[in-house]
Amino acid sequence: MNRLDHKVDHAWHVALNAANFSNGMDSFRHWMYHGKQLADEVPRLIYLFKSERTEGLATTHRQCSHSHPEPIQDNHLTCCLGVECRTCDHLLALEKAELTPEQIDECKAWTCAAHILTECGAHPNQYDTSEGFIQTTGDRMYWERVYASLAQSITAIK
């Protein structure tokens, strides 16, 4: 399964904006954007599950091309609900299916995406998918440093 082509993603987003903003904010349909997000996120999740299963997750982190690589201790997947994927009961149950490892990766991706969207719908202010439905330890290192850098910039302005 391939990720969305950028041109398709952009045209889809433009169409969603036109449909939503033409009717005013009273009838804004967030779920339409979730559909578009799934089209790109599920192929990414399949790749991440395969990478974790085959021990292909990165072993080093490099914030940018000017920074030195540093080792990542125990690189693993964690969903935006705060659960380590390798310990998630829902995902572990899928490993018992009589399927190929690649098919199980795909089942995990769809199951995880559905669970996250369900929880986000039930608790809209509690969970954030803007950094991805699932992150590696390296992804988390990246975002923590971005936020720390932004916080320093705000402090420097005061």
Residue frames as qw, qx, qy, qz and C-alpha x, y, z in Angstrom:
[[0.000, 0.891, 0.454, 0.000, 0.00, 0.00, 0.00],
 [0.456, 0.290, 0.011, 0.841, 1.47, 3.33, -1.07],
 [0.118, -0.530, -0.374, 0.752, 1.20, 6.67, 0.65],
 [0.353, 0.834, 0.396, -0.150, -0.93, 9.37, -0.93],
 [0.520, 0.376, 0.221, 0.735, 0.51, 11.27, -3.85],
 [0.198, -0.333, -0.252, 0.887, 1.12, 14.90, -2.81],
 [0.177, -0.057, -0.377, -0.908, -1.00, 16.28, -5.66],
 [0.459, -0.418, -0.729, -0.289, -3.94, 14.06, -4.69],
 [0.417, -0.442, -0.579, 0.544, -3.55, 14.99, -1.02],
 [0.084, -0.206, -0.042, 0.974, -3.53, 18.70, -1.86],
 [0.307, -0.177, -0.520, -0.777, -6.50, 18.57, -4.24],
 [0.481, -0.445, -0.756, 0.000, -8.45, 16.51, -1.69],
 [0.317, -0.405, -0.446, 0.732, -7.70, 19.05, 1.03],
 [0.071, 0.060, -0.189, -0.978, -8.75, 21.97, -1.20],
 [0.418, -0.310, -0.662, -0.540, -12.04, 20.20, -1.97],
 [0.463, -0.468, -0.695, 0.288, -12.67, 19.53, 1.73],
 [0.182, -0.293, -0.229, 0.910, -12.00, 23.16, 2.60],
 [0.219, -0.082, -0.393, -0.889, -14.35, 24.33, -0.13],
 [0.483, -0.391, -0.734, -0.275, -17.08, 21.96, 1.02],
 [0.468, -0.471, -0.600, 0.446, -16.72, 22.87, 4.67],
 [0.193, -0.309, -0.160, 0.917, -16.14, 26.61, 4.54],
 [0.161, -0.219, -0.494, -0.826, -18.88, 27.26, 1.99],
 [0.488, -0.533, -0.653, -0.227, -21.49, 26.07, 4.51],
 [0.300, -0.749, 0.215, -0.550, -20.16, 28.09, 7.43],
 [0.118, 0.384, -0.826, 0.395, -18.66, 26.78, 10.64],
 [0.670, -0.150, 0.366, -0.628, -21.99, 25.50, 11.97],
 [0.959, 0.166, 0.099, -0.209, -21.85, 22.43, 9.75],
 [0.172, 0.713, -0.679, -0.037, -18.07, 21.86, 9.70],
 [0.988, -0.028, -0.041, -0.148, -17.38, 18.17, 9.11],
 [0.248, -0.729, 0.638, 0.018, -14.07, 17.25, 10.77],
 [0.810, -0.044, 0.584, -0.022, -14.59, 13.60, 9.92],
 [0.728, 0.685, 0.033, 0.005, -13.97, 14.37, 6.24],
 [0.146, 0.828, -0.525, 0.135, -10.41, 15.37, 7.10],
 [0.623, -0.387, 0.664, -0.142, -9.98, 12.18, 9.14],
 [0.887, 0.353, 0.295, -0.033, -10.74, 10.16, 6.01],
 [0.520, 0.799, -0.254, 0.161, -8.00, 11.98, 4.13],
 [0.250, -0.723, 0.608, -0.211, -5.63, 11.56, 7.06],
 [0.835, -0.129, 0.523, -0.116, -6.27, 7.79, 7.10],
 [0.820, 0.572, 0.026, 0.017, -5.41, 7.48, 3.42],
 [0.383, 0.739, -0.463, 0.304, -1.87, 8.62, 4.19],
 [0.400, -0.600, 0.573, -0.389, -1.47, 7.39, 7.76],
 [0.943, -0.067, 0.266, -0.188, -2.41, 3.72, 7.29],
 [0.834, 0.464, -0.207, 0.216, 0.36, 3.01, 4.73],
 [0.103, 0.708, -0.509, 0.479, 2.81, 4.72, 7.10],
 [0.676, -0.426, 0.449, -0.399, 1.62, 2.56, 9.99],
 [0.984, 0.176, 0.014, -0.024, 2.03, -0.60, 7.91],
 [0.571, 0.615, -0.380, 0.388, 5.62, 0.44, 7.22],
 [0.209, -0.644, 0.516, -0.524, 6.25, 1.19, 10.91],
 [0.874, -0.244, 0.304, -0.291, 4.81, -2.13, 12.11],
 [0.919, 0.338, -0.124, 0.159, 6.96, -3.98, 9.56],
 [0.321, 0.696, -0.438, 0.470, 10.03, -2.00, 10.61],
 [0.480, -0.556, 0.504, -0.454, 9.51, -2.81, 14.27],
 [0.966, -0.027, 0.183, -0.180, 8.80, -6.48, 13.52],
 [0.868, 0.390, -0.098, 0.289, 11.94, -6.85, 11.39],
 [0.608, -0.592, -0.017, 0.529, 14.08, -4.81, 13.79],
 [0.509, 0.437, 0.302, 0.677, 14.44, -2.13, 11.12],
 [0.162, -0.966, -0.198, -0.036, 13.75, 0.92, 13.27],
 [0.355, 0.765, -0.314, 0.437, 16.60, 3.43, 13.40],
 [0.780, -0.340, -0.353, 0.388, 19.29, 2.92, 16.01],
 [0.382, -0.178, -0.114, 0.900, 20.51, 6.52, 15.92],
 [0.100, 0.889, 0.438, -0.091, 18.83, 9.93, 16.00],
 [0.400, -0.017, 0.145, 0.905, 20.05, 13.03, 14.23],
 [0.120, 0.696, 0.444, -0.552, 18.01, 16.17, 14.83],
 [0.478, 0.849, -0.003, -0.224, 19.31, 17.88, 11.69],
 [0.832, 0.454, -0.117, 0.296, 22.20, 17.67, 9.25],
 [0.166, 0.744, -0.392, 0.515, 24.33, 19.85, 11.54],
 [0.642, -0.557, 0.379, -0.366, 23.85, 17.74, 14.66],
 [0.084, 0.399, -0.913, 0.015, 25.81, 14.67, 15.66],
 [0.728, -0.163, -0.573, -0.339, 24.11, 11.28, 15.54],
 [0.281, -0.388, 0.692, -0.540, 23.27, 9.84, 18.93],
 [0.181, -0.064, -0.979, -0.071, 22.13, 6.35, 19.85],
 [0.626, -0.289, -0.107, -0.717, 18.46, 5.62, 20.39],
 [0.118, -0.157, 0.917, -0.348, 17.93, 3.36, 23.37],
 [0.257, 0.324, 0.887, -0.205, 15.14, 0.84, 22.80],
 [0.282, 0.164, -0.304, -0.895, 13.54, 2.32, 19.70],
 [0.122, 0.338, 0.932, -0.044, 9.92, 1.17, 19.63],
 [0.150, -0.421, -0.478, -0.756, 6.47, 2.32, 18.55],
 [0.013, -0.375, -0.661, 0.649, 4.08, 4.21, 20.81],
 [0.073, 0.631, 0.630, 0.447, 0.63, 5.37, 19.72],
 [0.019, -0.438, 0.049, -0.898, -0.75, 8.83, 20.37],
 [0.690, -0.565, -0.261, -0.370, -2.97, 7.28, 23.06],
 [0.258, -0.735, 0.543, -0.313, 0.21, 6.63, 25.04],
 [0.924, -0.149, 0.333, -0.115, 0.40, 2.84, 24.60],
 [0.134, -0.512, 0.774, 0.348, 3.53, 0.99, 23.49],
 [0.732, 0.278, -0.325, -0.531, 2.36, -0.91, 20.42],
 [0.468, 0.257, -0.844, 0.046, 4.34, -4.02, 21.34],
 [0.003, -0.066, -0.843, 0.534, 2.30, -4.29, 24.58],
 [0.491, 0.069, -0.012, -0.868, -1.13, -3.31, 23.20],
 [0.504, 0.090, 0.822, -0.250, -3.66, -6.08, 23.87],
 [0.654, 0.607, 0.183, -0.412, -5.62, -5.18, 20.73],
 [0.440, 0.706, -0.511, -0.215, -2.56, -5.53, 18.50],
 [0.185, -0.373, 0.904, -0.100, -1.18, -8.60, 20.27],
 [0.683, 0.237, 0.590, -0.360, -4.49, -10.37, 19.64],
 [0.659, 0.665, -0.128, -0.329, -3.96, -9.93, 15.88],
 [0.071, 0.610, -0.783, -0.098, -0.67, -11.82, 15.99],
 [0.511, -0.033, 0.836, -0.196, -2.67, -15.03, 16.54],
 [0.703, 0.542, 0.077, -0.454, -4.38, -14.72, 13.14],
 [0.754, 0.021, 0.566, 0.331, -3.41, -17.27, 10.52],
 [0.432, 0.900, 0.051, -0.013, -1.95, -14.63, 8.22],
 [0.717, 0.324, -0.142, 0.601, 1.46, -13.71, 6.86],
 [0.427, -0.444, -0.266, 0.741, 3.49, -11.24, 8.93],
 [0.083, 0.064, 0.283, 0.953, 2.88, -8.61, 6.24],
 [0.345, -0.518, -0.605, -0.497, -0.90, -9.16, 6.41],
 [0.522, -0.597, -0.508, 0.335, -0.76, -8.88, 10.20],
 [0.306, -0.184, -0.032, 0.933, 1.13, -5.57, 9.83],
 [0.150, -0.279, -0.432, -0.845, -1.73, -4.29, 7.66],
 [0.497, -0.580, -0.627, -0.152, -4.39, -5.56, 10.08],
 [0.489, -0.451, -0.370, 0.648, -2.56, -3.85, 12.93],
 [0.154, 0.018, 0.146, 0.977, -2.40, -0.58, 11.00],
 [0.322, -0.421, -0.500, -0.685, -6.14, -0.50, 10.29],
 [0.581, -0.553, -0.588, 0.105, -7.06, -1.64, 13.80],
 [0.442, -0.311, -0.249, 0.804, -4.80, 0.93, 15.39],
 [0.009, 0.151, 0.250, 0.956, -6.10, 3.73, 13.16],
 [0.439, -0.518, -0.570, -0.463, -9.72, 2.83, 13.91],
 [0.583, -0.516, -0.511, 0.364, -9.02, 2.68, 17.66],
 [0.325, -0.176, -0.099, 0.924, -7.27, 6.05, 17.64],
 [0.158, -0.278, -0.357, -0.877, -10.04, 7.76, 15.64],
 [0.528, -0.553, -0.616, -0.187, -12.66, 6.26, 17.94],
 [0.542, -0.475, -0.396, 0.569, -10.86, 7.50, 21.04],
 [0.203, -0.031, 0.081, 0.975, -10.19, 10.91, 19.50],
 [0.286, -0.435, -0.502, -0.690, -13.89, 11.23, 18.65],
 [0.594, -0.593, -0.544, 0.019, -14.88, 10.28, 22.19],
 [0.519, -0.695, -0.107, 0.486, -12.26, 12.54, 23.81],
 [0.546, 0.754, 0.150, 0.334, -11.53, 15.30, 21.25],
 [0.020, -0.928, 0.260, -0.267, -9.36, 17.44, 23.53],
 [0.768, -0.533, 0.356, 0.012, -7.40, 14.58, 25.11],
 [0.774, -0.049, 0.493, 0.394, -5.52, 13.07, 22.16],
 [0.213, 0.821, -0.233, -0.475, -3.49, 14.67, 19.39],
 [0.864, 0.212, 0.406, 0.211, -2.72, 13.00, 16.07],
 [0.319, 0.934, -0.114, -0.115, -0.84, 15.94, 14.54],
 [0.135, -0.691, 0.700, 0.121, 2.54, 14.24, 15.09],
 [0.456, 0.194, -0.828, -0.263, 1.22, 10.97, 13.66],
 [0.839, -0.335, -0.186, -0.386, -0.94, 8.19, 15.01],
 [0.923, -0.294, -0.007, 0.249, 2.21, 6.29, 16.00],
 [0.134, 0.907, -0.388, 0.099, 5.72, 7.52, 16.75],
 [0.830, 0.110, -0.408, 0.365, 9.09, 5.86, 17.10],
 [0.591, -0.636, -0.167, 0.467, 11.31, 6.74, 20.03],
 [0.448, -0.008, 0.247, 0.860, 13.37, 8.78, 17.54],
 [0.041, -0.643, -0.462, -0.610, 10.26, 10.71, 16.46],
 [0.495, -0.799, -0.339, 0.046, 9.54, 11.53, 20.10],
 [0.596, -0.369, 0.022, 0.713, 13.13, 12.74, 20.59],
 [0.265, 0.322, 0.373, 0.829, 12.70, 15.02, 17.57],
 [0.229, -0.738, -0.430, -0.467, 9.42, 16.57, 18.76],
 [0.596, -0.694, -0.269, 0.303, 10.60, 17.05, 22.35],
 [0.516, -0.223, 0.120, 0.818, 13.59, 19.02, 21.07],
 [0.091, 0.493, 0.430, 0.751, 11.49, 21.10, 18.70],
 [0.397, -0.798, -0.399, -0.217, 9.17, 22.06, 21.55],
 [0.632, -0.553, -0.124, 0.528, 12.09, 22.77, 23.91],
 [0.410, 0.072, 0.253, 0.874, 13.63, 25.02, 21.25],
 [0.102, -0.646, -0.443, -0.614, 10.36, 26.88, 20.73],
 [0.542, -0.763, -0.340, 0.094, 9.99, 27.36, 24.48],
 [0.582, -0.336, 0.010, 0.740, 13.48, 28.84, 24.67],
 [0.218, 0.355, 0.363, 0.833, 12.63, 31.25, 21.86],
 [0.315, -0.770, -0.423, -0.360, 9.56, 32.47, 23.73],
 [0.635, -0.648, -0.197, 0.373, 11.57, 32.92, 26.93],
 [0.525, -0.059, 0.157, 0.835, 14.25, 34.86, 25.06],
 [0.050, 0.598, 0.410, 0.687, 11.64, 37.31, 23.72],
 [0.446, -0.801, -0.398, -0.040, 10.37, 38.25, 27.18]]
